[in-house]
Amino acid sequence: MNDSFNHITHPKEDDKTFITSYWTERAEDFRRLREKELQSPKLILWRNELLQHIGQNESLRILDIGCGAGFFSIILSQLGHTVTGIDITPNMIEKSKLLAYSVNSNVEFIVMDAEKLDFDTNYFDVVVARNVTWNLPHPDEAYKEWLRVLKPGGILLNYDAEHAKNHHHLPQSVHHAHEHIKPDLLDKCHTIYHMLSISSTDRPTWDKVLLENMGATVTIDSTVGPRIYAEEDEFYIPVPMFLVKAVK
């Protein structure tokens, strides 16, 4: 692990209670931000992004991992797919249900650990995730599970960024997704960065090698961030986002 992570006093890496407590505190603000995002130009950008990979010709069974307040779940449901959204944080699942109901979107939301899925093998056509892998204690186990529940030929679309490596060196943006978070919550987020070994990996190369060793065909798209977050608005993520796409 990098020296910048070694001197930090932090919870044990498998302390999911600490991680969940952070997202519990963020749940309501997160819901409000996702509600605004569903009414913003980001909706069209993300819908078009997802359509590039899954198309619109048939109804697919899709799993949204770490769904948060349900942004991806709602978009995919409105495109006519059968969507299940899971999150380890009960408060997030409550907020996702409220948000989906408010926009008349039919999604099944379940409290579930992304590293231990309670679904049959070869069950889903597509698995999606956004900004999830960075805060998993055992991302290798998660990837194994995500591939397991995919049907042969199914696709994984994992959008993420090296949030931990970049958080000390972020540009001074006028607007960004964390601008309204309280300082104590930001400290908690930074503690999560420091407690997890994935924070010191070289991503998305690490993801690609791991998934290929599991037998998947993997492509990386590093243009996602510049394309979707070109504007410094309240949804802006200054850390470059990438896509890890794996075909089982």
GIFENJO-V11482 format. One record per backbone hydrogen bond with DSSP energy under -1.0 kcal/mol. CO is the residue of the C=O (numbers start at 1). NH is the residue of the N-H. If there is no record, write none. Layout:
co-><CO,CO>
nh-><NH,NH>
This chain:
co-><2,12,14,15,16,17,18,19,20,21,22,26,27,28,29,30,31,32,33,34,36,37,40,41,42,43,44,45,46,47,48,50,50,51,60,61,61,62,63,64,67,70,71,72,73,74,76,77,82,83,84,85,86,87,89,90,91,92,93,94,95,96,97,98,99,100,101,108,110,113,124,125,126,127,128,129,132,133,138,139,140,141,142,143,144,145,148,149,149,151,154,155,156,157,158,159,160,161,162,163,166,171,176,178,182,183,184,185,186,187,188,189,190,191,192,196,197,198,201,202,204,205,206,207,208,209,211,212,217,219,221,223,224,225,231,233,236,241,242,243,244,245,246,247>
nh-><5,15,16,19,20,21,22,23,24,25,26,30,31,32,33,34,35,36,37,38,39,40,43,45,46,47,48,49,50,51,52,53,54,55,82,125,126,84,128,86,70,74,75,76,77,78,81,80,62,108,64,110,67,112,93,94,95,96,97,98,99,100,101,102,103,105,104,85,87,116,151,155,63,157,65,159,135,136,142,143,144,145,146,147,148,149,122,123,124,154,248,127,246,129,244,131,242,163,166,167,169,173,179,181,186,187,188,189,190,191,192,193,194,195,196,199,200,201,203,206,208,209,210,211,212,213,216,215,247,245,243,227,228,229,233,236,177,225,160,221,158,219,156,217>
